[in-house]
Amino acid sequence: MSEQQNRDLANGGASDEETPVAEMGFEAARDELIQVVRMLESGGQDLDTSLTMWERGEELAARCEEHLDGARKRIDKVLAQRDGGEDSE
C-alpha cells in the first residue's frame, strides 16, 4: 500500500489531500481521531498501515489537547476577570 493510500485510509478513505493536523480545528481533529480509532479497533490492516494510522491518531489527540488547553485558559481568564482576580495576560 502506498503512503497516499495509507493517508487516505487514515483520513476515512477520502481521496483529497490530507489536512495538516496543525491546521485542524477541534471538531475536525476529534472526528478524524474517532475514525482512526474505529479502524484500528476493527483490525484487518497490515502492520505498516496500522502504525501510520496510530501515528496520525497520536498527532490528532495532541491537537485536540491543544484546543482544550486553549479553551481552559480562556475560561480561567474570564472567570478571573469576573471575580476581580488576576489581570489578563
LINMOWO-V991917 format. One record per residue. N is the residue number from 1. PHI is phi as a letter, one per 30 degrees, with the letter a starting at -180 (999 if undefined). Layout:
# LINMOWO-V991917
N,PHI + N,PHI
This chain:
# LINMOWO-V991917
1,999 + 2,d + 3,d + 4,d + 5,d + 6,d + 7,d + 8,d + 9,d + 10,d + 11,c + 12,i + 13,i + 14,d + 15,c + 16,d + 17,d + 18,d + 19,d + 20,d + 21,e + 22,d + 23,c + 24,d + 25,d + 26,e + 27,d + 28,d + 29,d + 30,d + 31,d + 32,d + 33,d + 34,d + 35,d + 36,d + 37,d + 38,d + 39,d + 40,d + 41,d + 42,d + 43,i + 44,j + 45,c + 46,d + 47,d + 48,d + 49,d + 50,d + 51,d + 52,d + 53,d + 54,d + 55,d + 56,d + 57,d + 58,d + 59,d + 60,d + 61,d + 62,d + 63,d + 64,d + 65,d + 66,e + 67,d + 68,d + 69,d + 70,d + 71,d + 72,d + 73,d + 74,d + 75,d + 76,e + 77,d + 78,d + 79,d + 80,d + 81,d + 82,d + 83,d + 84,i + 85,d + 86,d + 87,d + 88,d + 89,d
